[in-house]
Each structure stands twice: as C-alpha cells, then as structure tokens.
Amino acid sequence: MTPASKSTTEASLGASRNLLPRGADLDSLELLKGQKSVTIQHNGALYRLQATKLGKLILTK
C-alpha cells in the first residue's frame, strides 16, 4: 500500500466509522466493493481480508 492510498483509505474508514452505529453489521460485498481483498488496520497492525472462490473469508496478519 502506498502512503497516498493509505491516507485515502484511513480517511474513508474514518468517514465510514461516523456513519455506522456501534456494533453495526457490515455486508461483505459492501466491505470488499468488488475486490478480492481489502486491507484493514487494527491496533497498529495491518490485516488482509480476502474472499475465496468458495465464498469464504480469510483474515491474515
């Protein structure tokens, strides 16, 4: 991830946090937005959420 895309991702995540109530459910299609994987920052670490061909989700650090 480039610094520019990281800041863009962080900005959009900050905006989406304001739109969702605590404990809100997210649809994986909305989260992935047509991509096979997304990067999630959590407690200073980066994780990758990936959809498989069988429709399962894999989260890796």
C-alpha positions in Angstrom: 0.0 0.0 0.0 1.4 3.4 -1.0 1.4 6.3 1.5 -1.2 8.1 -0.6 -3.6 5.2 -0.8 -3.0 4.5 2.9 -4.1 8.0 3.8 -7.0 7.8 1.5 -8.0 4.5 3.0 -7.7 5.9 6.5 -9.8 8.9 5.6 -12.6 6.8 4.1 -12.5 4.5 7.1 -12.8 7.4 9.4 -15.7 8.7 7.4 -17.5 5.3 7.4 -16.9 4.9 11.2 -19.1 8.0 11.6 -21.9 6.6 9.5 -22.2 3.2 11.3 -23.6 2.8 14.7 -21.6 0.7 17.2 -22.0 -3.0 16.7 -23.4 -2.4 13.2 -23.3 -5.4 10.8 -21.5 -4.9 7.5 -22.2 -6.9 4.4 -19.0 -8.4 2.9 -20.0 -7.2 -0.6 -20.1 -3.6 0.7 -16.8 -4.0 2.6 -15.0 -5.6 -0.4 -16.6 -3.4 -3.0 -15.9 -5.8 -5.9 -12.3 -6.5 -4.9 -10.9 -9.9 -3.8 -9.3 -8.5 -0.7 -9.0 -5.4 1.4 -6.5 -4.2 4.0 -7.7 -3.4 7.5 -5.7 -1.5 10.1 -6.3 -2.7 13.6 -4.4 -1.6 16.7 -1.4 -0.5 14.6 -1.2 -3.8 12.6 -2.3 -4.4 9.0 -4.6 -7.3 8.3 -5.8 -8.6 4.9 -9.4 -9.8 4.5 -9.7 -12.0 1.4 -12.7 -13.7 -0.2 -12.2 -17.2 -1.6 -13.7 -18.8 -4.7 -15.9 -20.9 -2.4 -17.4 -17.8 -0.8 -15.4 -18.0 2.5 -13.5 -15.1 4.1 -9.9 -15.4 5.3 -8.3 -12.8 7.6 -4.5 -12.8 7.8 -2.0 -10.6 9.6 
